[in-house]
Amino acid sequence: MDRRHLLRAAVLGGGAATLGFSLPARALAYPAVPGTSPYGPVGAADANGIRLPAGFTSRVVARSGQTVAGTGYTWHSAPDGGACFADGAGWIYVSNAENNSPNGKVSALKFSSGAVITAAYAIGAGMARNCAGGTTPWNTWLTCEEVDNGHVYETDPWGVNAKVQRAQMGRFNHEAAACDPVRQVVYLTEDKPDGGFYRYVPTGWGGATALATGTLQVLRQVGGVLSWANVPDPDGSPTATRYQVTGMKVFNGGEGAYYRNDRCFFTTKGDNKVWAYDAAAHTLHTVYDDNVPGAMLTGVDNVTGDAHVGDLYVCEDGGDMEICLITPGDVVATFLRVNGQNSSELCGVAFNPAGTRMYFSSQRGTTGSASGGITYEVSGPFRTSL
């Protein structure tokens, strides 16, 4: 039975100030509570089995094991985390393949300004369980290996430069990465029930060698006080990184991460929470917890934000196969639902640079197998103002 039908009883306390996703605070309670989507309810399933709000449409842009239309490239199995990069007037969507070693890889779809696919190609291969990752301000993709002693690799969305292993970013069960250009650090999540929340402090910032050397730190909480502590041995052998620092703040199954306006938003699937680390105030907040009546978001996974108003979009790994949004007013609501794919998970949610098209994948599609993955595009009237 879905967890949302087994909700723990909870009552939101009054008088709390919202975290907010844009700069102003708002006089509402948080975590976010279920409410009405700014796009209205989802309608009947379309030809692709996707239930969308009025005015939105979907199309399939790639299927695992099949040639991408207009190219000679075969799309990878088990599509997972993804992101978009500007490419002149067009854009590139990159997608991880969460396959066991040595079949983990990253592929890319290149789009014209009119959203026509003009090329598809690999930008990295020979890795293990490439799950999520993150973009850098210098337009590279950090792809993360979700295995014990996994690495972070820096890849080139244009497929020109070979992947580079960034060993100093730590060897652990990596999930996602999010760059903070203000403090010039990279936040990292760990997909373990007793995982940590890390940040990598590189000795440089920007360019091909920016992440080559640096210091790995993990968030501590002692006596209610947060601090960052150096991880003595980022190699994680023989002692895993999460066991090296006394007082490490434990997070239950770290998943997606997304940075905006001094805050790193990240998810934990073990307790179905969305967090925000406020780097300017050095505080930690719970943006969403399914421990509220009527909660519709469970199995929290990849997360991204829109380009205009500050909505967060969170994928479900399981649940009702939905992508839910969390508004700056702390309302959580369903944006879309995928029918007939209950043995899959949604992942790789990302917007093109203009914020007019959303991309995401169903990792195992209608077959329930990694070979049945489907990557979609959704277009429609995404809002540009509150």
N, C-alpha and C positions, 0 to 999 in steps of 0.2 A: 504493500500500500504506500502511496506517495506520502512523503513526510508532511506535506502541507495539510493532510487530513488527520495528522496526529500531533497537532500543534500543542506546545506547552502553554498553559494558562499564563497570561501576563497582562499587566496594566501599565500603560505608559504614565510616568510621573509628570506632573504639571510644572510649568515654569522653566523648563530647560530651553536653552538657546540652541537653534539649529546650527549645525556645522556650516551648511551652505556650500555650494560648489563654485559660485562666483565670489567676488571679494566681500560684498556686504554680508553681515550676519542677519538672520531673520528670527523673529520672535515666535518660533514654532518648536514643537517637541521633536526630538530625534531619539532613536533611529527612525528612518523613513517608515511611513505607514501606508498600507494599501489605499488606493484612491483611484480617481478617474484619470485615464490617460489623456494627455493633451491632444492626442490624435483620435480619440474615441475608441470604441470597441473593435476587436478584430471581426472580420466578416467570414463568410464561408470560404473553404479551401479553394485555391485556384488550381489550375491544371498541374502545378508542381506540388500540390499538397500543402501549400503555405497559406495560412490565414493571416491576412493583413488588414490594417485600417483602410477606410475608404480613401481612394485616390492613389494608393500604392500598388505597384506591380512587381512581379519577380521574374527572373529568368535564370536558367542554368548556364553557367559559364565554363564549367569543367566537370568531368566525371572521372573517377579513378579508373585506370586501365584503358581509358579511351583517348583518342587523339583530340587535342583541343582544336576546335573549329578554326580553319584558316591557317593552321600551323602543322608541323610534322611532329609535334611534341606530345608524348603520352603523359597524362596527368598522374601524379603519384597517388598511392593508396594512403589511407588514414590521415587525411588532411586535418591539421590542428591550428595552432596559433598563426595569425597573419597580421599584415599591416599594409598601408598604402604609402607611396612615395610620388611626389610630383615629378613629371617627366615632360618638360616643356609645357605645352597646352594639354597634354594627356597625363597619364599616371600609370604606376606599376603596382600591382597587388602581389605580395609575396606570401607564401603559405608553407608551413612546416609539414613534414611527414613523420608521424609518430610511429615509426617502424623500428624493430629491434636492430641492433648492430649486425652488419654494416649497412643496413638499408635505410637508415635515417637520412633525410635530405631536406632541401628547401627548393621549391620551384617558384617561378614568377610568371604572371600574366601581364602583358603590356597592352595598354588601352590608348586609343587616339582620343582627341578632345571630344569626339562624338560617341565615346564608349564602345568603339569597335575594337575587338581584339586583333592586334597586329603582330604579336609574337608571344611565344611561350618557351621557357627554357629552365634549366637547372642553374642554381647559384651556389650550390654546395651539396656534397654527397659524402657517403662513407662515415656517417655518424650514428648515434644511437638515440632512439626515442625523442626526436626533436619535438618538444611539446609547445610551449609558448616562447616568448622572447620579448623584444622591444626595439624601437627605433632609436637612432642617435641623432643629435642635431646636425651631424655632418653626413647624414643620409646613408647610413649603413644599417643592416639588420642584425641584431644580436639574437642568435638562435640558441636555445638552451636545451641541454640533454637531461631528460627526466630519468636518470638512473643514479644509483649510488656511485659516487666519485665521477659524476658527469661534469662535462666542461661547458663553457660558453664559447661559441665561435662567432666571430665577426664576419659577415658576408656582404657582398656587393649586389644590390638589387638589379644592377644593369648586367651582371654576369661577366664583367670584364676582369675583375681581380679575384684571385683564389681566396677561399675561406682562410681565416687565421684563428688559431686557437688562442684564447686569452686565459692562460693558466692561472694568472694571479687573481682572477676573479673568483677563484675557489673551485674545489671539486666537491660537489654534493648533489643531491637530488634537485637539480635546478628546475624551475618552472618559468618564471617571467622576469623581465627586466624593464626598468623605467628610468630614463635619464632626467636628472635635475640640473638644468643649465645654470641656475642661480648659484647653487653650492658646488657645481661641477662634480657631481657624484652619480653613481648608478645604483638604484635600489634593486634588490633581488629577493624573490620569494623561494621558499623551499617546500616541496610537496612531501612532507612527512607529518604524521600526527603530532610529533613533538618538534616541529621544524622551527627555524629562526627566520627573522626578517633582517636582511643584510644590506649594507651599502658598500660599494667599492669606491675608494678615493684614489683616482689615478694621479700619477705625477704630472700628466699633461692633459690637455682638453682640446679636442678638435683635430681631425686629420687621421692619416693612416696608422700612426703609432700611438695615438692618444691613450689607448687602454693597455698598452704593452706592459707597463709597470705601475704598481700602486699598492694600496693597503686595503685588505678586506676587513670590514668591521661588522659586528652584530649588535642588535638592539638589546640592551639590558633594562631590567626594571627591578630595582632594589628599594624597598620601603616606599613604593609608589613613585619613585623618581626614575625617569628615563635617562639613559646615557648610551653612548656608542663606545664599544670596547673592541680593540684590535683582536682578530682571530690569530692566535700564535702560529698555527700551521694551516694555511689555506689549502694545502694538498689533501688534507682530510685523512691522512694515513700515518699511523695506525688508528688514530682517534678521530672520529667524524667531527666536522667543524661545529656541529650543534652541541657537542659535548665538551667543548674546549674552554668555554667562558662561563664562570659561575654567575648565576643570576640572569642568564639569558631569558628574555621574554619569549615564551613558548606560543606558537600559533599552530592551530590544528589543520594542517593540510593547505599550505599556501598555494594559491593559483595565480590568476591574472593580476597585472599591475598596470597602472596608468597615471601619469603625472600631469598636473595642471595647477597653475597659480599657487605655488609653494606647497602643494599637497600631493602626496603619493597615495592614490587609492589602490587598494589591493583586496583580494578575496581569499577566504578560507573555506574550503568545501566541507571540512569535518564538522563544523558548527554552523554552516550556512550564514556567514557574516561577510559584510563589506566594510572594510576599515579605511580610515584616512589618517595617514601620518602627516601632521602639520609641521613642515620642516622649519618654518619661520618661528613658530611658537614652541617647537619641540614638544608637541603633545600628540596623543593618540586618541582617536574618536571612533565609535561604532556608527557607521553611516546606515547600515541595515542589519537587522537580525530577524530570522524567521520566527522568533519567539514573540510574535504579535498576532492578534486575531485576524483571520482572513489573509494571512501571508500567501502570496502566489509564487514567490521566487525561492526555489530550492535548488540544490545541486550547483551552487554558484561556481563559475569557472572564469573564462576569459572576460575581460572588461575593456571598454574603450569609452571615449567621450565624443560628443558631436563638436562641430567646428564653430558653433555660434552661441548657443544659449547655456551650455553647461550641463546638459543631460548626460547621465551615465547610462551605458547600455551593457547589460550583464547577460552572458550566455548561461544556459542550464546544461549541466551534464546529468541527464535524466530528467527528473521532475515531469513537467508536461511538455518538454521539448520547446521551451519558449526562450525568446530574448526579451527580457524585461528592461524597462527604463526606470531610472531614479531621477526625479526632477530637482532643480535647485530649491524648490519649495518642500523638499523631503516627502514627496509622494512616489510610491513604487507602483508600477502598473505594467500590464502585458503590452508589449509592442507587436510581437508576432508569435505565432505558434505553428509548428510543423506537424502535420498529421501523418500517421502511418509509419513512423520511424522510431518507435519506442525503444528499440535496441541500439540506438545511436546516442550521440551527444552533439550539441551545437558548440561551435568554437570559431576562432579566427575572425571575430567581428571587427570591422574596420571601415572607415569612411574614406572616400576619395578626397583629395585636397579641398575641393569646393564644398564638401559636406552634402552633396546632392545624391550620392549613391552609396549604399551600404553593401559590404561583402561579408559573407560568413560561409561556413561549411557545416555539413552534417557528416560527421566523421565516418559513420558506417552506413549511412543512407537507409534505403528500404530493405536491404539484405541483412543488416546486422553484422556485416563482415567488413574488415578494413578495406577490402577490394571494392566495396560498394559506395565509397565516399562521394559526396556531391558538393560542389562549391557554387554558391548562388550570388546573385546581385539583386538588390532591392532598390527601386527608384520611386520617387514620389515627393510630396510637399513637406519635406523635413523643415521644421520651423527655423526661422532665422532671428526671431526675437521673442521675448517673453510676453 
